């Protein structure tokens, strides 16, 4: 479920409608939606701020932005990796 939310190619409406059909528990649906939409929201907000303050293309790629995206990615994938080790 988390990977479905992180995948930008699947529309959220499809995931919302299909989840009860395939019996996804509400708790998993809620947590995956909550965690899975954070990266997309962060990137969207960051892109809007960057476009407003853009002076050159190099301004888009700073260490803080890349580190934050990396941390969000690791946190998003951690529950799946932990479940595979059990």
N, C-alpha and C positions, 0 to 999 in steps of 0.2 A: 504494500500500500504506500509505503514511504517513497519507494522508487517511482511509483506512478505519479505522485505529487511533484517529485523533483524533475521528471521528464517534461521538457517544454513542448513536446509534440502532441501530447494528449490533452484535449480540452477538459477543463475542470468540470464542466457540465456533464460530460460523459461519465467521468469518475463518480460524480455525485449520484447519478441515476443508476449506474451499474452496481454500486457497492451494496445496496440492500438486496439486489437480485442474486448476488453471489454470496450472501450471508456474511458480510464483513461485520464483526462486532462493533457496536457504537464506540466503545473505548478506543479501539485500534483506529477506527476512522477518524475520531476526534484528534488523537495524538499525532497521527500521520499527517493530517491536514494542518494542524498547528505547526508542527516542525517542518513539514515539507514546503509550506508557502513562505517561510521566513527568507530563504535565499532569493527567491524571485522578487519579493518585496524589497529586500535590501538592494538588489541590483537595480531595480527600477528607480528607487529613490536616489541611489548613488549616481545613476546616469542623469537624472534630472538636475541634481546639484552640479555635477561636472559640466553639463552642457551650459548651465547658467554662468559658470565661472571659467569657462574654457579660454585659455590664451594660446595653447599649442597642443599638439597631439600627445606630447610627452607628459602633459599634466594628467592624463587619464590613468596612467600606470605608476602609482606610487606604492611604496612598500606597505603602508598601512592598509590600503585597499586590498592588495593581493593577500596579505596576511589574514585580514578579516574574512575574505571569501574562503580561504583555505580552512580556517577554523570552523566556519559554518558548514563546510562540506564534510569535515571530519565528524563533527557533532551529528550531522544528519545521517551519516552512514554507520555510526557506531552501534546503534541498536540492532541493525541487521547483521553486522559482523559478530556481535555478541550472541545472537540467537543461533548463528551457524556453528559456533564453537560448542554449544551445549549438546 
